[in-house]
């Protein structure tokens, strides 16, 4: 199972996550977030990363022009659209993206069913709140294109293995404090995720 470590704010955390086997890193371009990073600071980190690691920009309530401009500055490779955007916005993006579903009920996880999508637990704030989804919602569902987020940590990751998610996305569950990662938790999380069969 693939792993994205989200809320990267510094080079050490980025390099540690890659060292331990992270497949993707997430950069939060949402100013109210305690994990916010400017596009320029994100680029300074990204320029020092090795190849073959996905660099994901997280966006909330931005228009396509702003998203495209930010991606160009930061040099991220994928955008995570963490709000309910219309078709026109997605069509106006000039780079790869994944939609985010902030699920409130079981039926929500079937939105965008034909494409890769990230499913997170709904909460009033956006991202990194540690709120978990009801895993029973995924019983009998094809999870091969689902990236699961919300409330994940090294202690509960084993519960996700049987669903065969495409990937897991973690932020607060591997932190020392908001925006600062705990390398031992990152290592344990990635090791357990990659061991899922």
C-alpha positions in Angstrom: 0.0 0.0 0.0 1.3 3.5 -0.9 1.8 6.2 1.6 1.5 10.0 1.5 2.9 12.0 4.4 1.0 15.3 4.4 1.7 18.7 6.0 5.4 18.8 5.2 6.8 22.2 6.3 10.6 21.5 6.4 13.3 19.7 4.5 14.3 17.4 7.3 10.8 16.0 7.6 10.6 15.6 3.8 13.9 13.7 3.5 13.1 11.5 6.6 9.7 10.5 5.1 11.4 9.6 1.8 14.1 7.7 3.6 11.5 5.6 5.3 9.7 4.9 2.0 7.0 7.5 1.6 5.6 7.5 -2.0 4.3 11.1 -1.8 4.7 14.3 0.2 1.9 16.8 0.8 2.3 20.6 1.0 -0.6 22.6 2.4 -1.3 25.8 0.4 -4.2 26.8 2.7 -3.3 29.8 4.8 -5.5 29.2 7.8 -3.8 25.8 8.3 -1.1 25.5 11.0 0.7 23.4 8.4 0.6 26.1 5.7 3.7 26.5 3.6 4.2 29.2 1.0 4.7 28.1 -2.7 8.2 29.5 -2.6 9.2 27.6 0.6 7.7 24.4 -0.8 9.8 24.8 -3.9 12.9 25.3 -1.8 12.2 21.9 -0.3 11.1 20.2 -3.5 14.2 21.3 -5.4 16.3 19.3 -2.9 14.2 16.0 -3.1 15.3 12.9 -5.0 13.4 11.8 -8.1 10.4 9.5 -8.3 8.5 11.1 -5.3 5.1 12.6 -5.9 4.8 16.2 -4.6 1.2 17.0 -3.8 -0.2 20.5 -3.3 -3.3 20.7 -1.1 -5.8 23.5 -2.1 -9.0 24.8 -0.4 -11.4 27.2 -1.9 -9.1 28.5 -4.7 -9.9 29.2 -8.3 -8.1 27.3 -11.1 -5.9 30.3 -12.1 -4.6 30.5 -8.5 -4.0 26.8 -8.3 -2.2 26.7 -11.7 0.0 29.6 -10.7 0.9 28.1 -7.3 1.7 24.7 -8.8 4.1 26.5 -11.3 5.9 28.3 -8.5 6.1 25.4 -6.1 6.8 22.8 -8.7 4.4 20.3 -7.2 3.4 17.4 -9.5 -0.2 16.8 -8.4 -3.0 18.8 -6.8 -5.4 17.7 -4.1 -8.6 19.6 -4.5 -9.9 19.6 -0.9 -13.2 21.3 -1.6 -16.3 20.7 -3.7 -15.3 22.1 -7.0 -17.3 22.2 -10.2 -16.4 20.5 -13.4 -15.3 23.8 -14.9 -12.5 24.1 -12.3 -11.2 20.7 -12.9 -11.2 21.2 -16.7 -9.2 24.5 -16.2 -6.4 22.8 -14.3 -3.3 22.4 -16.5 -1.8 19.5 -14.4 -2.9 16.2 -12.7 -5.2 16.4 -9.8 -7.2 14.2 -7.4 -10.6 15.2 -6.0 -11.2 15.0 -2.2 -14.5 13.7 -0.8 -15.2 14.8 2.8 -17.5 12.0 3.6 -20.4 12.4 6.0 -22.3 9.2 5.1 -21.6 5.9 3.4 -23.0 7.0 0.0 -20.4 9.8 -0.2 -17.6 7.3 -0.7 -19.1 6.3 -4.1 -18.7 9.8 -5.5 -16.1 10.0 -8.4 -16.2 6.2 -8.3 -14.5 5.9 -11.7 -11.4 7.9 -10.8 -8.7 8.0 -8.1 -9.9 10.1 -5.2 -9.0 10.9 -1.6 -11.7 10.2 1.0 -11.4 12.0 4.3 -13.7 12.4 7.3 -15.9 15.5 7.1 -15.2 18.2 9.6 -15.8 22.0 9.6 -12.1 22.7 9.3 -10.0 21.4 6.4 -7.4 18.6 6.9 -5.2 17.3 9.7 -7.9 17.2 12.3 -7.4 13.5 13.2 -11.1 12.6 12.7 -11.6 9.0 11.5 -14.0 7.5 9.0 -16.2 4.6 9.7 -14.3 1.8 8.0 -17.4 -0.4 7.9 -18.6 1.9 5.1 -15.9 0.3 2.8 -17.2 -3.3 3.3 -17.8 -4.7 -0.2 -16.6 -1.5 -1.9 -13.8 -1.6 -4.5 -11.2 0.5 -2.8 -8.5 0.1 -5.4 -8.8 3.8 -6.4 -9.3 5.2 -3.0 -6.7 7.1 -1.0 -7.9 7.0 2.7 -7.2 9.9 5.0 -8.5 10.9 8.4 -7.5 9.8 11.9 -4.8 7.4 10.8 -1.8 6.6 12.9 0.7 3.8 13.5 -1.6 2.2 16.1 -4.7 1.8 13.9 -3.3 1.3 10.4 -3.7 -2.5 10.7 -7.4 -2.0 10.6 -7.2 -0.7 7.0 -5.2 -3.5 5.5 -8.1 -5.8 4.5 -9.8 -3.1 2.4 -6.9 -2.9 -0.2 -6.9 0.9 -0.4 -4.7 2.4 -3.2 -2.9 4.5 -0.6 -3.1 6.0 2.9 -2.6 9.7 3.6 -1.5 10.7 7.1 -0.6 14.1 8.7 -1.5 14.6 12.4 -1.1 11.0 13.2 2.7 11.1 12.8 3.4 14.5 14.3 5.3 15.8 17.3 3.4 19.1 16.9 1.4 20.7 14.1 3.6 20.8 11.1 6.5 18.9 12.7 6.8 15.2 12.1 7.9 12.5 14.6 10.4 10.4 12.6 9.7 7.2 14.6 6.0 7.5 14.0 6.6 8.2 10.3 8.9 5.1 10.0 6.4 2.8 11.9 3.5 4.0 9.8 5.1 3.5 6.5 6.6 0.1 7.5 3.1 -1.1 8.5 1.5 0.3 5.4 3.9 -1.4 3.1 3.5 -4.6 5.0 -0.3 -4.7 4.2 -1.2 -7.5 1.8 
